[in-house]
């Protein structure tokens, strides 16, 4: 799942560090050089620091949710179907299976953000309340590097608050394009963007009808 979906389904009011942990595996991957936090490492790690314990609890729920989501029958079916649609468009969009995967995740975030802007605001409040010195302690305990680089990305993420932009489907296509660029896959041309936007707008009502089912399997 993507950023906001993790928060939407699992956040705990007034628990800043747990809620930050829900996003941390993705934030670590994006803002540092290919560092990862794995389920095996999390299960084998313990801390006497209260904030670190809450981060790890959030991380565990992130990993559990991703496993459930990626094995959801509807997700697997739609990932396959969308990849074929993208492939058969003859627009030569690279890595269609990967694109379909991210496409579904961002479509879910689009719906959740559109319906729950107040939760987006709360998410950013939670993240901003997690200060650098405490992050430093967690990075040190967990033997992670690149704190300065990571924290700079973290602060920009909190300042720009681009999750709000997910309300607009055109911004979802923009986000997909940025992901493609960051992975070195390429950049969408005008025809590809037009096709993907049309596909997304057609797909959104079906995704919306599945949100309650997703919530149930994540409980």
N, C-alpha and C positions, 0 to 999 in steps of 0.2 A: 504494500500500500504506500501511498505518498504521505507527505508531511501532515496535512491537515486531517486526513482520515485516521491516522494513529491517535492524534489528539482528540478528535471528535468522539471516537469510540471508547477510549480508555482514560481520559484525563481525570484527575482528582482535584477538586476545588482546593485552593490554598496550599497545594503541595508543589511548589515551584520546581524543585529538583527532580521529583518523580516525573513531572510533565516534560521537563527538559530531556530526561532520559528516554522518553518515548520517541523523541526526534533524533537523539544523539547518534545512533548508527549511521543514519543518512548524512547528518551534518559532519560527522567525522570523515566520511568518505569524500564528501564534496570539497571540504575546506582544508584538507591535508593531502599529502602525496600518497594516495592509495593505502592509507592505514585502514584497517578493518577491526571491528569488534565482533567476535564470534560467540555463538552459543556455548561452545565448549569452554572458552576462556571465561565467560561470565559465570558459568556454573562452578568453575574451579576457583573463583575469586571471591574473597571476603574482605570486609573493611570494618574498622571500628568507627570510622567517620560517618556521622549520621547523613550528611549530604551525599556522600558516595554511595551509601546503602540505598538511598532513594533513587539516585541515578541508575544504579544497577537494576533495581526493581522495575523502573521504566523501560530500560533496555530489554529486560527479559520479556516484558509484555509486547514490545516491538517485534522481537524475534518470533514469539509465539503467534502473533497476529499475521505476520508475513507468511509463516508456514501454513496456517489455516487458509489464508486468502489464496495463496498460490496453488493450493490443492482443492479449492472450491470448484466443483464441476462446471458451474456456469462460467467462471473465469477461464478455465482451460478451454472450454468450447468456444467462447468468444475470442480468445486469443488466437485460436486456430482459424476461425472464420474471418476475422479481420485481417489476419496476415494474408490469406488468400485473396480477399478483396483488394488489398493494397498491391499485391503482386500482379493481379490481373488488370489493374488500372493501366498497365503499360506505360507508367510514368517513371519507371526505373528508380523507384524509391528504395534505397539500400536498407538491408537488414530489416525486412518487413515484420518478422516475428518479434524482434526486439521493440520495434516501433509500436506494434499492436499492444504489447505488454504495457508500455508506458502510457499509451493512448487511453487504455481502460482506467489505469490508476488516476490519471489527470481528469478524466471524465467524472469519476467519483468525487474527486476534490471539488470540481466545478459545481456539482450539485450541492454538496455539503456546505461550501462557502456561501453559495447563493442563498441558502436557507438559514445560515447560522453565523451572520457577521459578528454578532456579539461574542461568540466563542473565539473567533479569529482575534478580536481585540484582547480577550483574556489570555490567549496563547502568547501573544507578544509581551503582555505584562509579566507572565510567568518567566519567560526567557530573559527579560531585562532584569528581573530580580535575582538572577543567578550571576554572581559577580566573579571577576577574573581570579581573585585570590583563591576562591573555593574551587574553581575549575582547575587551577594550578595543582591543588592538592590531589584532585582526582587523577589528573594526567600523570602526576608523579607516582601515585600508588599503583596505577594500572600500567605503568611503564610505557606511556605514550609519548611521542615526541611532537615537535613543531607546534607548541602551544601558541606562540606569538602569531604564526601564520594562521592557525586555526581560529584563534580568537578574533583576529581582524575580520575574517570571513563571517564569523558569528555575529559580530557587531554590525556589519553591513547588512546581514540578513535581517536583523532586528530593526535597523534604521529604515531600510527600503520597504519592508512590509509588503512584499510583492504577492503574498498569498491572497490579499484582497483582490488582486487583478484577475484571479481565477473565475470571478463572476462572469467575465466576458469570454465567450468561446474563442474569439480571435486571439486573446492572450494565452489560451491553452495551446494554440498552434505555435505561437511565439515561443512558449516555454519548451515545446517539443523541439523546435528548431535550435534553441540554445543547448539543449541536451545533446542533440546530434553534433553540434559544433564542438562542444566540450569533449565529446568522445572521439573526435577526429574522423567522424563518419562523412561529414559533408554539410551542405546547407541546402534547404529547400528552395526551389525556384518558384515563380509565381503560380504556375499551373499546379505544382504539387501542393502549395499552400491552399489554393482554392479547392482542390479535391479533398484535402484532409479536413478543411473547415466544413465543407458540405457533409462529409462522412460523419464528423463529430456531431453536428446539429441533428442529423438523422438518428444517431445512436443514443443521444442523451435521454430521450423518453424511456427507452428500454432499461438503461442503467438506473434511472430514477425508480422504476418499478421494482428493482432488486435491492434497494437500500435496506429495507426491513429484513429481508432474508439474510443479507450480509450481517446485519447487527445481531441476529439470532445465532448465527454460527460462530460469531466472535465472543458470545457470552460465556 
